[in-house]
Amino acid sequence: MGEARLPFRVALAGNPNTGKTTLFNRLTGSDQKVGNYPGITVDRHTGHMRLPGIGHVDVLDVPGAYSLSARSPEEQLAIQTIAGIPPYPTPDVVVQVLDATQLSRNLYLLLQIIETGVPVVVALNMTDMLAARGEAIDVPALEQQLGVPVVAVSALHRQGLAELSGRVAEVLANPDLGRTNWRWQPQDGALLEDMALVSAAVPESWCRGSLSRRRSFSLWALLSIDDADELSAVPEDLRNAVAAARASATRDNRELESEVIGGRYRWIDEHLPTFLEQRSTPGPSRTERLDAILLHPASGFLIFLALMGVVFQTLFSGADPAIAFVEGVFGTFGEAIEDALLPGFLRDFLVNGVVAGVGSVLVFLPQILLLFLFIGLMEDTGYMARVAFLMDRIMKSLGLHGRAFVPMMSGFACAVPAIMATRTMERRRDRFLTMMVVPLMTCSARLPVYSLIIAALFPPAQIFGFVPVQGLLMVAMYLFSTVVALLALAVLGRTIFRGPRVPLILELPPYRRPHLPTVLRMVAQRGAVFVREAGSVILVCTIGLWFLLSHPINPPLATDYDALRVAATSNLETAALEERLATISSEETGALLRASYAGRVGQAIEPVIEPLGFDWKIGVGLIGAFAAREVFVSTMGVVYGLGAEEDEGSHTLRESIRRATHADGRPVYTPLVGLSLMVFFALACQCMATLAAVRRETHTWRWPAFMLVYMTALAWCASFLLYQGGLWLGFS
Amino acid sequence: MSSIDRLKPGQTAALLSIGGERSFRRRLMELGLLPGTPVRLVRRVAVGDLIELEVRGCHVSLRLAEAARLAVELPNG
């Protein structure tokens, strides 16, 4: 007819660990997009595929689920996107991936989907694994019993994909081919009454005129809705109807769950023998033999600790060359601009604002990509579930899930990838709670700050003749941050994140060889999402900080540096002159910083940080450190008129710090001030990238704001107690 | 009748009932743990307070305290 029609919509559904993502990658190729569902922290993966005789269709990868029943908005997504509850459109066909090796449980979800009346095509995956289990599936018999098309595929080996596309195209052309009546029928009179009662309250917009849909939603509501659920957009009528049905069931001593779920499984158990043949009873599977070692109380923990050691070491130092490379590239790029343009606002803005800002975004990529490579491999092989298993005892005592261990550990390298790694946890409360404490772990950006302070203020002495004071302090800072993080976890978990303790039901999927392209694609997508969504915030903040540190331009200064230069040029020659000019420039930079907005803010906040033992110069350093903690070191270099190239190993910077005095001649930096400063750095949220990552993961500014406030308050109080306590005890 | 955490590793028993919170029962039922379903105790990890079960060819792990709510019919009475 030639009229424009929206492309067909295909939804890809299935249990977790069925190879669904690999199939999605196979079907859509590189034509993919990652977005967000509004209001929840679940990535929305969409793509396009070409179907014979149809052309391009949209493909949506629905997050893996065992069932359409839901308790949270995240779980609710399954019913909303598969059945098409407004605002989500109804898919034209659902392709359900069935894991042939776990047919019985996978069929449960399929029966639910069939009941919603959306056309279904079944992609029977992993049939090549059946022989090892002594099983065989009769595909035509399965298709006949199910009443919807079934195609045996191997997503991994690219088998059956053309036939799958063909069957999907057929169903799009004739949707009834993918529809069938309910496989089981509720028979019990009382249950039918409950369904009638609840059906009447299901909104018409959900049902779209279909009685079958209305009945299927009534069962969904009966299983999902109760007084403790967190579901969104459930009409009050429907809630009341479910509550009434449940009350009457309880009165009659009936259990709605077992009636409905048992009804579906009864159909599965009765029909399974007609298409699944158990040919032999194999011995313990490869997975069970591996788990005997990997879940063993001794060897399992040792292997896990060794593995975490490798991950941590790689994040900590393995990423260094890549980080240095990124920094090098942006440094060179900045220099090239400096050479090409005349000094002035534009050049300064480009070099110190834009290029430095983009660099400070990309510098996180090596660690993000590495961490997600490890996480991807751990998820894809099935090992991640074992990590949760092994760490459950420890994490449970902290009120968290075993899966929280990997993000917490990663926090020692960098909070940004660690915060992004919290998405391996299903519960929103667990994710948010972990995110809030991860930045307390001693990340690698704190090290240069600690090194500078320790080297400048603490003697390289030894206690007991062999324990070096400086090394001991470093270890103490790690211990301190870990203890505070665990305390914060305990406090936050019992206060603002208080929630019912959720029983652990942890699936241990069979070990599988990881599919590297799928893992790498996930890694690339994570990196892209970070650059796109957190990157813009970091860029804006870097430019803002640059502005604060470098403006106003040409403020009135007490000393006329140009006059000094003229004087030097007329009095000195060659080497001595150059040295003198460099000193003058450094001093001028320092004076400019002191006159800048940041310098003024530093002076304005001095009364607030004075009780911690800090002067306004440290205040300026703290403001600069917001770009990234290690920037504190170079900012202090500028404040003391030494130039920004100072690093934590610099003797001149250490000297300047040791020599710095207050107006009355007292030294600014004493060991007590050093400790106070380190404690402040350990606890304060001095990192805009962390805040940007939290904003990206929570989709709101509320949590980053909360984090900034609570961590800064914690840091201030701890430093205050330490410094004032120290003074009271007679230290200085 | 006994609770499932009392099984010996490798032992299989038929599930009788699940107690506890509604959503806990619902989740386990949806994984196929229904009255009459054979369940095998694969391992018990004392240090982790966890047990691993096999049901319908899938491996599921539960905490001991919660597993105690799963009543089973012991094979030898």
Boltz contact constraints between the chains, C-beta under 6 A:
constraints:
  - contact:
      token1: [A, 66]
      token2: [B, 30]
      max_distance: 6.0
  - contact:
      token1: [A, 67]
      token2: [B, 30]
      max_distance: 6.0
  - contact:
      token1: [A, 71]
      token2: [B, 23]
      max_distance: 6.0
  - contact:
      token1: [A, 102]
      token2: [B, 57]
      max_distance: 6.0
  - contact:
      token1: [A, 102]
      token2: [B, 58]
      max_distance: 6.0
  - contact:
      token1: [A, 104]
      token2: [B, 32]
      max_distance: 6.0
  - contact:
      token1: [A, 104]
      token2: [B, 56]
      max_distance: 6.0
  - contact:
      token1: [A, 105]
      token2: [B, 32]
      max_distance: 6.0
  - contact:
      token1: [A, 105]
      token2: [B, 56]
      max_distance: 6.0
  - contact:
      token1: [A, 105]
      token2: [B, 58]
      max_distance: 6.0
  - contact:
      token1: [A, 257]
      token2: [B, 26]
      max_distance: 6.0
  - contact:
      token1: [A, 257]
      token2: [B, 29]
      max_distance: 6.0
  - contact:
      token1: [A, 261]
      token2: [B, 29]
      max_distance: 6.0
  - contact:
      token1: [A, 261]
      token2: [B, 30]
      max_distance: 6.0
  - contact:
      token1: [A, 262]
      token2: [B, 34]
      max_distance: 6.0
  - contact:
      token1: [A, 265]
      token2: [B, 34]
      max_distance: 6.0
  - contact:
      token1: [A, 297]
      token2: [B, 47]
      max_distance: 6.0
  - contact:
      token1: [A, 389]
      token2: [B, 61]
      max_distance: 6.0
  - contact:
      token1: [A, 392]
      token2: [B, 48]
      max_distance: 6.0
  - contact:
      token1: [A, 393]
      token2: [B, 48]
      max_distance: 6.0
  - contact:
      token1: [A, 393]
      token2: [B, 49]
      max_distance: 6.0
  - contact:
      token1: [A, 503]
      token2: [B, 24]
      max_distance: 6.0
  - contact:
      token1: [A, 503]
      token2: [B, 66]
      max_distance: 6.0
  - contact:
      token1: [A, 504]
      token2: [B, 63]
      max_distance: 6.0
  - contact:
      token1: [A, 505]
      token2: [B, 27]
      max_distance: 6.0
  - contact:
      token1: [A, 506]
      token2: [B, 61]
      max_distance: 6.0
  - contact:
      token1: [A, 507]
      token2: [B, 60]
      max_distance: 6.0
  - contact:
      token1: [A, 508]
      token2: [B, 59]
      max_distance: 6.0
  - contact:
      token1: [A, 508]
      token2: [B, 61]
      max_distance: 6.0
